[in-house]
Amino acid sequence: MSGEQLLIVLSTAIAAATPLVFAVLGETLSERAGVINLSAEGTIMFCAMAGFAVALASGSVVVGFVIAALIGALAALVVGFCAITLRQSQIAVGFVLALLLSDLASFLGVPIVRVPGPTVPPLPLPLLSDVPLLGPLLFRKDALVYLSYIAIALTWLYLYRTRPGLTLRAIGEQPNAAFARGADVVRLRYLYVILGGALMGIAGAAFSLDFKAGWSHRHTGGYGWIALAIVIFGGWNPLRAALGAYLFGILQSLASVAQDQFQNVPTQVLTVAPFVLMIVLLVLTSAGWLDRLASYFPPATRRRLLQMLRTSPPAALGKPFEQD
């Protein structure tokens, strides 16, 4: 692969990963607060349809994104109410909602299937776009891609460099201790679940108004489940989760290039290959396999590798909290 081809692959990967970045950041916030929003698949798909439909009707992509964010927040509110207030199974509620929203998106989106509509316009940044290598790769994109860069940095800084971020991590790890210190666990869990849902809504609109412009049946099929897997792969760390999204984008971009190189291979095989490879990576970074892989390295390298890759979910993830 030539340098120019590599640049194209990486540039395409960034565009492909941008919707996933918003989705994994939203799910990271929700799960850090202790609530699993398993409706990601359906939320992203429904918001992709709704965001495109609204943008098509209004002629404004901004309005499309706003409506998608509101719908994502509303879906997350349903999950939050059932999980936080009613203390029902987060897995069951999220899974049912994912199926419901997916089917609704397919049904309601029939009139706009493959209809041309507005998209996010390109916005090369002056001066930065002219920097060799980095300019074409990072700064000849659109406003949504730049916003994803900012969202990654702000989420990481908020979680690990601010007091509210410390409280957020506390309500997902030790909600009883956080409550004893004055944190309103119920209110904060609602807040972060709704915020996470809004980011998932933006992710859905990003598919239909930017990366995969337009709407078709099951337009974002599978991406919600991949977002959930990437959050685990990223160890509930926004920076690592974003890197996981970019890795998936690279796999998708390579699969597109491979279709031109291996024309005898069925298209379906190369289309699903990125999903399979992400699952393999997730398995390899699980505890058992990770220990086996690390055993081949010297002791000092092994410790650093395990410290960097070994992850564990928030201790109170998926567990109801009873506020006395």
Secondary structure as GFF3:
##gff-version 3
##sequence-region A 1 324
A	DSSP	alpha_helix	3	32	.	.	.	ID=ss1
A	DSSP	alpha_helix	40	58	.	.	.	ID=ss2
A	DSSP	alpha_helix	61	80	.	.	.	ID=ss3
A	DSSP	pi_helix	81	85	.	.	.	ID=ss4
A	DSSP	alpha_helix	90	108	.	.	.	ID=ss5
A	DSSP	three_ten_helix	110	112	.	.	.	ID=ss6
A	DSSP	three_ten_helix	128	130	.	.	.	ID=ss7
A	DSSP	alpha_helix	134	138	.	.	.	ID=ss8
A	DSSP	alpha_helix	143	161	.	.	.	ID=ss9
A	DSSP	alpha_helix	163	173	.	.	.	ID=ss10
A	DSSP	alpha_helix	175	180	.	.	.	ID=ss11
A	DSSP	alpha_helix	185	206	.	.	.	ID=ss12
A	DSSP	pi_helix	207	211	.	.	.	ID=ss13
A	DSSP	alpha_helix	223	233	.	.	.	ID=ss14
A	DSSP	alpha_helix	238	261	.	.	.	ID=ss15
A	DSSP	alpha_helix	267	284	.	.	.	ID=ss16
A	DSSP	alpha_helix	287	294	.	.	.	ID=ss17
A	DSSP	alpha_helix	299	309	.	.	.	ID=ss18
###
